[in-house]
Amino acid sequence: MLVTAGGMRVDNIITHDGRAHLGLLGGNALYAAAGASVWIDDVAIWARIGQNYPVDWLPKLEKRGLNIEGLVRLAGSQEHQTFYAYSEDGRRHDTDPAYHFSRIGLPLPQELENYVHSTPGQDDPLTYEPLALRPEDWSTSLDIALAVHLAPLSIRTHVEMSAFLRDRGIKWLTVDPGERYMRPKFIPELRQFLPAIDAFLPSYQELVSLFGSGMDLVAAVRKLAQWGTPLIIVKLGAEGVLIYSKEREKVSRLAPYHRPGDERVVDVTGAGDSFCGGFVAGLHQGLNPEESVKMGLVSASLAVEGYGVRFASEQPDGIGSRRLQTYEERILGNSKERP
């Protein structure tokens, strides 16, 4: 079993061309699970949900083969809404939805009134936000897991859960950091959990936030490795992925599946999470980091071709292996294309 831990959200998105897509099935735990399920069947979601979560979505997830036995159901309503607006230059904004809806000539949805941002409280090392997972949320139904991926969550969750899961004998433990805590003041917390995990998967922007705009990327990943993590995978967006192995002291890069300007790319929400799910699925299968990264890139390619996690999770059987073959042929210089 592979477990993806994180958030179950209701996504509200304004695309770079000014179109709004509201009430989408989303959340980093789900996108990661969708990315992993391209490659393996036994994928479980571990997350907290409130009574107001759209429960009619849950049977659909089970129908797609995702295990939801690890969901923690909380009393009362919880904040599941997420807002993202993309600008033409590719930047993502997750605050001030009133401004962005006004910009495209639409009224602010009632669900987004009083909205702050997508990750309130995730930079507090002393307190769990309401939907942050904690050790007591672990379900015995997940004890058979070989791999756990911790999607962006509270820094306290990442610190405490990394040690907790390692003590439970999880073979592969990976972390995608929360953007709010990738700042110099939280380096002590990072150094606390990095030695307990197998791979750290930050974005380039998060490394800039942590080390400064003048950072040298290779020096940055080597510093993270010095702090205890043997494998650093940096998500570079449209430029692909950088891989650094501490054991081999090797830096390598892989390009994304989609070439620049590919019209199939319509929404990049969840691409990084889907990548992480595919990557961890590769580790789960015993593959090396480079092969696992290729699987992650294929998973991400599916996420960006539609809106909401449902598109990424409702792909035909075998699409992953077909795309992987196309990707590898392209790397080798064979121009033959497949789906």
TORVO-662571 format. One line per 8 residues: for each residue x, y, z of C-alpha. Coordinates in pm, whole numbers, plus 50000, padded with zeros to 5 digits. Layout:
N
X:Y:Z  ...
//
This chain:
339
50000:50000:50000  50104:50358:49928  49951:50634:50142  49917:50998:50034  49862:51230:50331  49740:51587:50305  49429:51786:50228  49087:51714:50079
48973:52041:49925  48712:52211:49712  48906:52403:49450  48798:52733:49295  49026:52836:49010  49063:53133:48779  49278:53035:48483  49537:53256:48315
49286:53342:48042  49023:53468:48288  48791:53168:48313  48650:53052:48647  48609:52687:48744  48430:52648:49075  48361:52364:49318  48616:52121:49179
48727:51804:49352  49079:51888:49473  49334:51882:49750  49699:51780:49755  49631:51436:49906  49390:51358:49621  49616:51487:49345  49906:51285:49486
49682:50977:49510  49569:51026:49150  49932:51053:49040  50024:50733:49222  49718:50542:49099  49836:50580:48740  50099:50320:48831  49977:50109:49124
49639:49988:49249  49671:49996:49628  49664:50369:49707  49509:50509:50025  49423:50868:50116  49492:50993:50467  49330:51325:50550  49092:51507:50783
48750:51617:50661  48464:51804:50826  48094:51730:50819  48053:51983:50539  48285:51799:50300  48088:51689:49988  48034:51327:50089  47885:51239:49751
48240:51260:49617  48366:50978:49838  48193:50683:49663  48332:50813:49334  48683:50799:49478  48627:50442:49593  48493:50352:49250  48821:50473:49104
49001:50229:49335  49123:50474:49600  49117:50353:49960  48945:50605:50191  48945:50400:50512  49206:50635:50657  48989:50946:50636  48942:51117:50972
48589:51260:50996  48563:51560:51226  48258:51703:51397  48129:52034:51267  48216:52235:50958  48573:52284:50842  48729:52516:50585  48773:52304:50271
48760:52585:50017  49075:52667:49819  49122:52955:49578  49385:53000:49309  49414:53263:49036  49676:53231:48763  49822:53530:48581  49939:53528:48220
50302:53499:48327  50225:53172:48507  50231:53302:48863  49975:53165:49107  49789:53384:49358  49598:53237:49650  49477:53553:49828  49216:53825:49767
48962:53629:49561  48728:53933:49560  48980:54127:49353  49037:53845:49106  48669:53773:49050  48606:54144:49003  48893:54152:48754  48715:53901:48530
48372:54058:48582  48219:53795:48810  48070:53824:49160  48258:53670:49452  48116:53323:49531  47956:53308:49873  48184:53020:49969  48488:53249:49937
48366:53535:50153  48614:53600:50435  48868:53375:50261  49228:53439:50373  49455:53199:50183  49489:52829:50118  49722:52742:50405  49634:52929:50724
49836:52819:51025  50078:52594:50837  50376:52801:50952  50309:52758:51324  50548:52496:51467  50363:52485:51799  50002:52442:51688  49811:52208:51461
49573:52378:51220  49225:52211:51234  49280:51994:50925  49645:51914:51002  49713:51545:51051  49861:51433:51380  49995:51097:51504  49669:50997:51673
49496:51019:51334  49686:50717:51204  49454:50426:51130  49552:50064:51183  49407:50000:50836  49715:50181:50704  49968:49966:50890  50037:49760:50578
50170:50068:50396  50520:50047:50251  50534:50413:50147  50384:50736:50278  50396:51070:50100  50334:51378:50314  50192:51650:50091  50216:52017:50199
50077:52041:50552  50143:52212:50881  50510:52228:50972  50423:52067:51303  50269:51775:51112  50581:51731:50903  50810:51746:51206  50615:51509:51426
50474:51277:51162  50810:51207:51001  50948:51064:51324  50620:50885:51400  50599:50714:51062  50965:50617:51060  50914:50452:51398  50625:50254:51247
50860:50101:50993  50750:50282:50679  51001:50186:50409  50968:50498:50193  50883:50835:50344  50873:51148:50129  50780:51510:50202  50661:51795:49980
50708:52104:50200  50446:52364:50283  50528:52689:50105  50451:52901:50414  50732:52749:50620  51007:52743:50360  51172:53046:50516  51502:53092:50702
51336:53117:51044  51214:52758:51011  51550:52602:50926  51571:52444:51277  51241:52262:51212  51358:52152:50868  51679:52014:51014  51470:51827:51268
51270:51620:51019  51493:51600:50710  51710:51317:50854  51396:51106:50906  51282:51104:50543  51399:50944:50220  51325:51223:49973  51243:51594:49995
51048:51746:49704  51046:52128:49717  50971:52362:49428  51226:52605:49290  51024:52896:49432  51032:52740:49778  51409:52710:49764  51434:53076:49665
51217:53161:49965  51443:52956:50192  51787:53050:50061  51731:53386:49889  51696:53501:49530  52070:53486:49467  52100:53120:49558  52289:52866:49351
52045:52580:49291  52303:52303:49311  52453:52451:49627  52104:52471:49776  52022:52105:49720  52361:52000:49854  52291:52202:50168  51958:52023:50215
52136:51691:50171  52390:51795:50435  52096:51848:50669  52013:51480:50639  51797:51387:50339  51965:51150:50090  51754:51248:49790  51639:51596:49684
51394:51637:49396  51331:51998:49289  51018:52075:49088  51110:52333:48824  50767:52380:48664  50790:52413:48286  51164:52335:48304  51112:51989:48450
51289:51844:48753  51633:51848:48915  51750:51533:49093  52027:51525:49352  52147:51204:49511  52365:51250:49817  52500:50897:49792  52622:50941:49435
52686:51316:49465  52513:51342:49131  52297:51621:48989  52076:51547:48688  51778:51706:48517  51478:51573:48329  51251:51779:48105  50871:51778:48151
50647:51559:47937  50480:51852:47758  50689:52068:47530  50653:52448:47559  50332:52574:47401  50153:52238:47411  49783:52328:47383  49682:52028:47594
49804:52210:47906  49499:52391:48044  49543:52404:48425  49859:52341:48628  49678:52310:48964  49785:51988:49132  50066:51916:48886  50331:51914:49158
50124:51690:49384  50048:51449:49099  50419:51442:49018  50497:51349:49378  50242:51067:49370  50391:50919:49054  50744:50958:49189  50665:50780:49516
50490:50505:49321  50821:50446:49146  51007:50419:49475  50732:50189:49601  50804:49960:49306  51176:49955:49382  51283:50180:49094  51576:50422:49104
51521:50799:49143  51554:50878:48770  51297:50616:48667  51068:50727:48949  51095:51090:48838  50992:50991:48486  50679:50831:48630  50611:51148:48826
50644:51360:48512  50393:51139:48332  50148:51168:48623  50187:51547:48620  50123:51553:48245  49778:51404:48301  49690:51650:48577  49752:51958:48363
49527:51846:48078  49201:51898:48266  49032:52076:48555  49017:51923:48901  49164:51601:49030  48882:51397:48876  49032:51437:48529  49367:51304:48644
49207:51012:48828  48974:50902:48547  49233:50800:48290  49217:50475:48090  49420:50178:48205  49769:50172:48064  49789:50544:47986  50089:50579:48218
50303:50315:48050  50212:50444:47703  50309:50798:47793  50626:50680:47961  50729:50504:47643  50659:50820:47442  50861:51026:47689  51158:50791:47684
51157:50775:47305  51158:51152:47293  51460:51167:47526  51640:50921:47302  51562:51133:46998  51286:50918:46848  51018:51155:46716  50738:50897:46713
50455:51023:46932  50192:50842:47138  49914:50973:47369
//
